């Protein structure tokens, strides 16, 4: 499933129309996954959340200074999508 998410991400970066469509969806995972599924990509919200938790992200000191809570963020074509807040 991660390969499908990566393929979707790469295709969104390469296609300005897809990029604009994803940007208009904001951080609504259900809408992003529905859009991807309509375009022929096969992954789920749960799969996207799992992929996000597998990412290794290193925050800068400035980023750490802005953290007030916890969360997992997955970037789709440069659009940060928060998939979990804790």
C-alpha positions as CSV (number, residue, x, y, z in Angstrom):
1,X,0.0,0.0,0.0
2,X,2.9,2.4,0.7
3,X,4.0,2.0,-2.9
4,X,0.6,3.2,-4.0
5,X,0.8,6.2,-1.7
6,X,4.2,7.0,-3.0
7,X,3.1,6.7,-6.6
8,X,0.1,9.0,-5.9
9,X,2.4,11.5,-4.3
10,X,4.9,11.4,-7.2
11,X,2.1,11.8,-9.7
12,X,0.5,14.7,-7.8
13,X,3.9,16.5,-7.8
14,X,4.3,15.9,-11.6
15,X,0.7,17.0,-12.5
16,X,-0.3,20.6,-11.8
17,X,-4.0,19.7,-12.1
18,X,-3.8,17.0,-9.5
19,X,-1.7,19.2,-7.3
20,X,-4.4,21.9,-7.4
21,X,-7.1,19.3,-6.7
22,X,-5.3,17.9,-3.6
23,X,-4.7,21.4,-2.3
24,X,-8.4,22.2,-2.4
25,X,-9.1,19.1,-0.4
26,X,-7.0,20.4,2.5
27,X,-6.3,17.9,5.2
28,X,-9.5,15.9,4.9
29,X,-8.1,12.4,4.6
30,X,-11.4,10.9,3.5
31,X,-11.6,13.3,0.6
32,X,-7.9,12.9,-0.3
33,X,-8.2,9.1,-0.3
34,X,-11.5,9.2,-2.2
35,X,-9.9,11.5,-4.8
36,X,-6.9,9.1,-5.1
37,X,-9.2,6.1,-5.5
38,X,-11.2,7.8,-8.2
39,X,-8.0,8.3,-10.1
40,X,-7.1,4.6,-9.8
41,X,-4.9,4.5,-6.8
42,X,-5.7,1.9,-4.2
43,X,-5.1,2.8,-0.6
44,X,-7.2,3.6,2.4
45,X,-7.2,6.2,5.1
46,X,-5.9,3.5,7.5
47,X,-3.0,2.8,5.1
48,X,-2.2,6.5,4.8
49,X,-2.1,6.8,8.6
50,X,0.1,3.7,8.8
51,X,2.5,5.1,6.2
52,X,2.6,8.4,8.1
53,X,3.7,6.8,11.3
54,X,6.4,4.9,9.4
55,X,8.0,8.1,8.2
56,X,11.2,9.3,9.9
57,X,11.0,13.0,10.4
58,X,13.7,15.1,12.0
59,X,12.6,18.5,13.3
60,X,14.8,21.5,13.4
61,X,15.2,23.4,16.7
62,X,12.8,26.1,15.3
63,X,10.3,23.4,14.5
64,X,10.6,21.9,18.0
65,X,10.1,25.4,19.5
66,X,6.7,25.5,17.8
67,X,5.4,22.2,19.0
68,X,2.7,22.4,21.6
69,X,1.2,19.0,21.2
70,X,2.0,15.8,19.3
71,X,0.9,14.6,16.0
72,X,1.8,12.7,12.9
73,X,2.0,14.6,9.6
74,X,2.1,13.0,6.2
75,X,3.0,15.3,3.3
76,X,1.2,14.6,0.0
77,X,2.9,16.6,-2.7
78,X,4.1,19.2,-0.3
79,X,0.6,19.5,1.4
80,X,1.0,18.5,5.0
81,X,-1.9,16.3,6.1
82,X,-2.2,15.7,9.8
83,X,-3.3,12.1,10.3
84,X,-3.2,11.8,14.0
85,X,-3.0,14.2,17.0
86,X,-2.1,13.0,20.4
